[in-house]
Amino acid sequence: MSNLNEILKTAIDNKASDIHIIVGQPPLIRLHTQMTATEYPVVTSESAMAMVKDMLSEKRIEALMEKRDADFSYEMPNMARFRVNAHFQRNTVAMAFRVITDKVRQLDALNLPEIITRLTYLPRGLVLVTGDTGSGKSTTLAAMIDAMNRRYHKHIITLEDPIEYLLHSNKCAIEQREVGSDVPSFASGLKHVLRQDPDIILVGEMRDLETTSAAITAAETGHFVLSTLHTSTAAQTIERIIDIYPGEQQNQIRSMLANTLQAVICQVLFKRIDQPGMVPGVEILICTPAVRNLIRENRIYEIQNVIETSRSMGMQTMDTAIKQLYFNGKISKEDAVAMAHHPEKLERQLVA
């Protein structure tokens, strides 16, 4: 384990975001989106498996060998925590580590729109934070939980796979349950969570029908529910949820979603050019009465137009957010155009 800890410490010292262990290559780290080889020896099949065995119990190793994938967390005391995925490639074990800081950053330090702070005052309903892996969803959610933890005297329960940020009770009582060790699945955790007297529920990911249905039911019964999806636009997020359900249930879920959904926050992280670090581009949909009607009537394709014409309510499209980041000198033109939803249109606007 000492060799693995040395590799991880090197990554932390260099402020890397990710570490990759792949047989046949030296350990790799990601620095500001760029993959970089370390000076450690090339990883062998035996050394990779030894690292896994040092981190996992025998039972979880058996599950990895059977399913060929495993998600878990790993902690170096007084140093850092990591979200880990162990998997197989070319019939050898490989690992991807995501560095997780124990220090939860406050919302006003994340370069997020002010409307996201206002969402933490909602008493009930469903708020979704979406985006690709590594887009900062967990950081945003942890900051939102932290804001409520500082303000309210409520009961917060999180269901995570794995636990990322360690949340310490301040004014709120916080319980964090990890899938695989504290609870068998998101769906199982949600099935029982309503009997645990929560006010606020964080669901790490709405990844299947059972979990999605339970999360929406929790929001419908008066709880404030936060969760994530791997979608890139607000309209796509709503379509993804509806499409999870069988055709005969989709009218019902449209009605339930229209009643419970409060907001969708879609994120993309950009490498900054004005200083070291990353900055988020954010699309925001607020569920106004007009948006709720579009969801009920299955006119999801019109939601983008509502976002574009509702800036006074705190909404913004991803391309508007990207354009603002570019004109503020925070991101490059190449990155702006590459991540835009309508790249040709945005490129013309950046020249104007």
VMD Tcl script that draws the C-alpha trace (Angstrom):
set ca {
  {0.00 0.00 0.00}
  {2.91 2.35 0.66}
  {3.69 2.56 -3.08}
  {0.07 3.47 -3.88}
  {0.04 6.08 -1.12}
  {3.23 7.58 -2.50}
  {1.64 7.85 -5.95}
  {-1.49 9.44 -4.52}
  {0.56 11.87 -2.41}
  {2.47 12.94 -5.53}
  {-0.85 13.62 -7.24}
  {-2.09 15.67 -4.27}
  {1.16 17.66 -4.09}
  {0.80 18.48 -7.79}
  {-2.89 19.43 -7.36}
  {-4.03 16.71 -9.76}
  {-7.73 15.96 -10.11}
  {-7.42 12.29 -11.13}
  {-4.97 9.38 -10.96}
  {-5.02 6.42 -13.35}
  {-3.39 3.04 -12.71}
  {-3.12 1.05 -15.98}
  {-1.00 -2.05 -16.49}
  {1.84 -1.43 -18.93}
  {2.06 2.30 -18.23}
  {3.48 4.41 -15.40}
  {0.83 5.90 -13.10}
  {-0.87 8.84 -14.84}
  {-2.28 12.02 -13.29}
  {-4.64 14.62 -14.72}
  {-3.47 18.22 -14.26}
  {-5.99 20.87 -15.37}
  {-7.61 18.43 -17.84}
  {-4.26 17.19 -19.27}
  {-3.08 13.60 -18.74}
  {0.55 13.46 -17.54}
  {2.81 10.48 -16.86}
  {4.55 10.28 -13.48}
  {8.13 9.11 -12.91}
  {7.03 5.97 -11.06}
  {7.78 2.54 -12.60}
  {5.46 0.97 -15.14}
  {2.52 -0.75 -13.44}
  {2.52 -4.56 -13.63}
  {-0.52 -6.83 -13.42}
  {0.70 -8.09 -10.05}
  {1.27 -4.62 -8.57}
  {-2.14 -3.37 -9.78}
  {-3.94 -6.33 -8.21}
  {-1.96 -5.89 -4.98}
  {-3.18 -2.28 -4.77}
  {-6.80 -3.39 -5.16}
  {-6.45 -6.14 -2.56}
  {-5.01 -3.68 -0.06}
  {-8.03 -1.40 -0.45}
  {-10.94 -3.86 -0.63}
  {-12.33 -6.57 1.60}
  {-12.33 -10.14 0.34}
  {-16.09 -9.96 -0.27}
  {-15.80 -6.84 -2.41}
  {-12.87 -8.31 -4.35}
  {-15.08 -11.31 -5.17}
  {-17.76 -8.89 -6.41}
  {-15.16 -7.06 -8.56}
  {-13.98 -10.34 -10.09}
  {-17.58 -11.26 -10.93}
  {-18.93 -7.90 -12.14}
  {-15.59 -6.61 -13.51}
  {-16.28 -3.15 -12.04}
  {-16.38 -1.73 -8.51}
  {-16.94 1.75 -7.10}
  {-15.68 2.63 -3.63}
  {-13.93 5.33 -1.63}
  {-10.42 5.33 -0.23}
  {-8.95 7.61 2.41}
  {-5.41 8.64 3.26}
  {-5.74 9.97 6.84}
  {-4.86 13.65 7.21}
  {-4.20 13.84 3.46}
  {-7.17 13.27 1.13}
  {-10.07 11.07 0.13}
  {-10.62 9.49 -3.27}
  {-13.54 8.18 -5.26}
  {-12.25 5.01 -6.90}
  {-13.41 2.85 -9.79}
  {-11.62 -0.47 -10.24}
  {-12.28 -2.26 -13.51}
  {-10.76 -4.64 -16.02}
  {-9.14 -3.79 -19.35}
  {-7.28 -6.31 -21.51}
  {-8.02 -8.79 -18.74}
  {-5.96 -6.83 -16.19}
  {-7.23 -4.66 -13.35}
  {-7.09 -0.87 -13.73}
  {-8.10 1.97 -11.42}
  {-9.30 5.54 -11.72}
  {-9.02 7.75 -8.63}
  {-10.84 11.08 -8.32}
  {-9.39 13.38 -5.65}
  {-12.01 14.58 -3.18}
  {-11.20 17.36 -0.79}
  {-12.69 17.09 2.70}
  {-13.20 20.83 2.72}
  {-16.59 21.72 1.27}
  {-16.33 24.99 -0.63}
  {-19.07 27.56 -0.09}
  {-21.41 28.36 -2.96}
  {-20.15 31.91 -3.37}
  {-16.63 30.57 -4.01}
  {-17.64 28.31 -6.91}
  {-18.31 30.96 -9.62}
  {-21.92 29.76 -9.83}
  {-24.95 31.94 -10.64}
  {-26.63 33.51 -7.59}
  {-29.91 31.75 -8.36}
  {-28.35 28.46 -7.15}
  {-28.00 29.92 -3.66}
  {-31.67 30.89 -3.76}
  {-32.61 27.30 -4.62}
  {-31.28 26.19 -1.20}
  {-34.19 28.09 0.40}
  {-36.78 25.84 -1.26}
  {-38.88 23.90 1.30}
  {-39.64 20.91 -0.94}
  {-39.41 19.53 -4.46}
  {-36.74 18.10 -6.75}
  {-33.55 19.88 -7.88}
  {-31.28 18.13 -10.37}
  {-27.61 18.88 -11.02}
  {-26.50 17.32 -14.30}
  {-23.45 17.01 -16.51}
  {-20.71 14.65 -17.59}
  {-18.42 12.88 -15.14}
  {-16.00 15.43 -13.72}
  {-18.26 18.43 -14.37}
  {-18.40 19.46 -10.69}
  {-21.84 18.07 -9.82}
  {-20.72 16.66 -6.45}
  {-18.97 19.91 -5.52}
  {-22.09 21.94 -6.26}
  {-24.36 19.57 -4.33}
  {-22.01 19.50 -1.32}
  {-21.95 23.30 -1.29}
  {-25.77 23.43 -1.44}
  {-26.03 20.96 1.46}
  {-23.44 22.98 3.38}
  {-25.46 26.18 2.90}
  {-28.57 24.52 4.33}
  {-26.51 22.92 7.11}
  {-25.38 26.39 8.21}
  {-28.91 27.82 8.14}
  {-31.48 25.25 9.20}
  {-32.15 22.85 12.06}
  {-33.19 19.95 9.84}
  {-32.38 16.27 9.18}
  {-30.32 15.57 6.06}
  {-29.78 12.05 4.70}
  {-27.48 11.36 1.75}
  {-27.30 8.19 -0.35}
  {-24.00 8.09 -2.24}
  {-21.93 5.68 -4.33}
  {-19.41 6.24 -2.86}
  {-19.47 8.98 -0.21}
  {-17.39 11.84 -1.55}
  {-17.38 14.90 0.67}
  {-17.54 14.18 4.40}
  {-20.35 16.42 5.66}
  {-20.21 17.37 9.33}
  {-23.39 18.26 11.23}
  {-23.58 21.97 11.98}
  {-27.13 23.13 12.67}
  {-28.53 20.15 10.77}
  {-28.25 16.50 11.72}
  {-26.53 14.77 8.79}
  {-26.41 11.06 7.98}
  {-24.38 9.78 5.01}
  {-25.08 6.27 3.71}
  {-22.75 4.62 1.21}
  {-24.11 2.20 -1.37}
  {-22.38 -1.15 -0.97}
  {-21.45 -0.77 2.69}
  {-24.33 1.02 4.50}
  {-27.10 0.20 2.04}
  {-27.31 -2.31 -0.85}
  {-28.59 0.13 -3.51}
  {-29.98 3.62 -4.09}
  {-33.45 2.13 -4.56}
  {-33.25 0.21 -1.28}
  {-32.03 3.28 0.58}
  {-34.84 5.41 -0.82}
  {-37.40 2.75 0.01}
  {-36.58 3.08 3.71}
  {-35.48 6.72 3.91}
  {-39.00 8.10 4.34}
  {-39.26 6.16 7.62}
  {-36.12 7.89 8.89}
  {-37.73 11.34 9.29}
  {-35.63 13.28 6.74}
  {-36.25 16.86 5.64}
  {-33.60 16.94 2.90}
  {-32.51 13.91 0.84}
  {-29.48 13.76 -1.45}
  {-29.50 10.88 -3.95}
  {-26.11 10.43 -5.61}
  {-27.59 9.47 -8.97}
  {-31.02 8.70 -10.43}
  {-29.65 5.81 -12.45}
  {-32.66 3.50 -12.93}
  {-36.46 3.39 -12.89}
  {-36.78 2.27 -9.27}
  {-34.46 4.97 -7.94}
  {-36.00 7.68 -10.12}
  {-39.52 6.75 -9.08}
  {-38.62 6.72 -5.38}
  {-36.84 10.09 -5.61}
  {-39.82 11.74 -7.31}
  {-42.20 10.20 -4.75}
  {-40.04 11.58 -1.92}
  {-40.22 15.05 -3.49}
  {-43.96 14.66 -4.03}
  {-44.50 13.87 -0.33}
  {-43.03 17.16 0.85}
  {-39.27 16.50 1.05}
  {-36.50 18.52 -0.59}
  {-34.63 16.10 -2.86}
  {-31.37 16.74 -4.71}
  {-29.91 14.34 -7.27}
  {-27.84 14.04 -10.44}
  {-28.07 12.74 -14.00}
  {-25.50 12.44 -16.77}
  {-27.28 14.79 -19.18}
  {-26.02 17.97 -20.85}
  {-29.16 20.13 -21.21}
  {-32.24 20.81 -19.11}
  {-34.61 19.57 -21.83}
  {-32.56 16.38 -22.28}
  {-32.72 15.82 -18.51}
  {-36.51 15.90 -18.49}
  {-36.72 13.66 -21.56}
  {-34.31 11.17 -19.98}
  {-36.46 10.86 -16.84}
  {-39.67 10.38 -18.82}
  {-38.05 7.85 -21.16}
  {-37.01 5.65 -18.23}
  {-40.69 4.80 -17.71}
  {-42.76 2.37 -19.82}
  {-44.92 4.10 -22.43}
  {-48.18 3.54 -20.53}
  {-46.77 5.35 -17.46}
  {-45.27 8.36 -19.21}
  {-48.34 10.61 -18.98}
  {-48.46 10.00 -15.24}
  {-44.76 10.73 -14.73}
  {-45.02 13.91 -16.79}
  {-47.70 15.09 -14.39}
  {-45.68 14.09 -11.32}
  {-42.51 15.70 -12.68}
  {-44.38 18.90 -13.52}
  {-45.58 19.08 -9.91}
  {-42.28 18.27 -8.18}
  {-39.38 19.49 -10.34}
  {-38.07 22.85 -9.14}
  {-34.92 23.37 -11.18}
  {-32.31 21.75 -13.42}
  {-28.67 22.88 -13.22}
  {-26.46 21.61 -16.09}
  {-22.70 22.03 -15.64}
  {-19.53 21.91 -17.75}
  {-16.05 22.63 -16.35}
  {-13.56 24.73 -18.33}
  {-9.83 25.24 -17.89}
  {-9.26 28.87 -16.92}
  {-6.87 31.02 -18.95}
  {-6.77 33.97 -16.53}
  {-5.43 31.94 -13.59}
  {-4.80 28.28 -12.65}
  {-7.92 26.22 -12.04}
  {-11.31 25.46 -13.49}
  {-14.52 27.44 -13.89}
  {-18.07 26.12 -14.51}
  {-20.36 26.97 -17.37}
  {-23.95 26.54 -16.16}
  {-27.34 26.17 -17.85}
  {-30.27 26.81 -15.50}
  {-33.93 25.93 -15.87}
  {-36.38 27.17 -13.23}
  {-39.75 25.42 -13.23}
  {-42.17 28.30 -13.67}
  {-45.88 27.67 -14.37}
  {-45.11 27.94 -18.11}
  {-42.41 25.25 -17.86}
  {-44.70 22.99 -15.82}
  {-47.35 23.24 -18.53}
  {-44.81 22.32 -21.22}
  {-43.81 19.22 -19.25}
  {-47.45 18.15 -18.72}
  {-48.28 18.69 -22.40}
  {-45.14 16.89 -23.65}
  {-43.81 20.00 -25.36}
  {-40.30 19.55 -23.99}
  {-38.79 20.87 -27.24}
  {-40.09 24.36 -26.32}
  {-38.22 24.51 -23.00}
  {-35.04 25.85 -24.61}
  {-36.97 28.87 -25.90}
  {-38.35 29.53 -22.41}
  {-34.82 29.46 -20.94}
  {-33.58 31.91 -23.59}
  {-36.37 34.41 -22.87}
  {-36.42 34.15 -19.07}
  {-33.09 35.59 -17.95}
  {-34.88 37.93 -15.54}
  {-35.99 34.84 -13.59}
  {-32.45 33.50 -13.26}
  {-32.52 31.13 -16.23}
  {-29.73 30.91 -18.79}
  {-28.69 28.61 -21.62}
  {-25.31 26.90 -21.65}
  {-24.20 28.91 -24.69}
  {-25.08 32.18 -22.94}
  {-23.02 31.10 -19.92}
  {-20.09 30.09 -22.14}
  {-20.22 33.38 -24.04}
  {-20.09 35.30 -20.76}
  {-17.09 33.30 -19.55}
  {-15.27 34.05 -22.82}
  {-15.99 37.80 -22.79}
  {-14.90 37.92 -19.12}
  {-11.53 36.56 -20.18}
  {-11.83 33.32 -18.23}
  {-11.82 30.70 -21.03}
  {-10.32 30.34 -24.49}
  {-12.29 30.73 -27.70}
  {-11.36 27.18 -28.72}
  {-12.80 25.71 -25.52}
  {-15.87 27.93 -25.73}
  {-16.74 26.79 -29.25}
  {-15.86 23.14 -28.54}
  {-18.29 22.90 -25.61}
  {-21.12 24.99 -27.08}
  {-24.45 23.36 -27.89}
  {-24.61 25.46 -31.08}
  {-20.92 25.95 -31.94}
  {-21.31 27.68 -35.30}
  {-23.78 30.22 -33.91}
  {-21.62 30.87 -30.86}
  {-18.48 31.30 -32.96}
  {-20.21 34.05 -34.96}
  {-21.27 35.76 -31.71}
  {-17.72 35.64 -30.31}
  {-16.43 37.46 -33.39}
  {-19.14 40.12 -33.25}
}
mol new
graphics top color blue
foreach p $ca { graphics top sphere $p radius 0.5 }
foreach p [lrange $ca 0 end-1] q [lrange $ca 1 end] { graphics top cylinder $p $q radius 0.2 }
display resetview
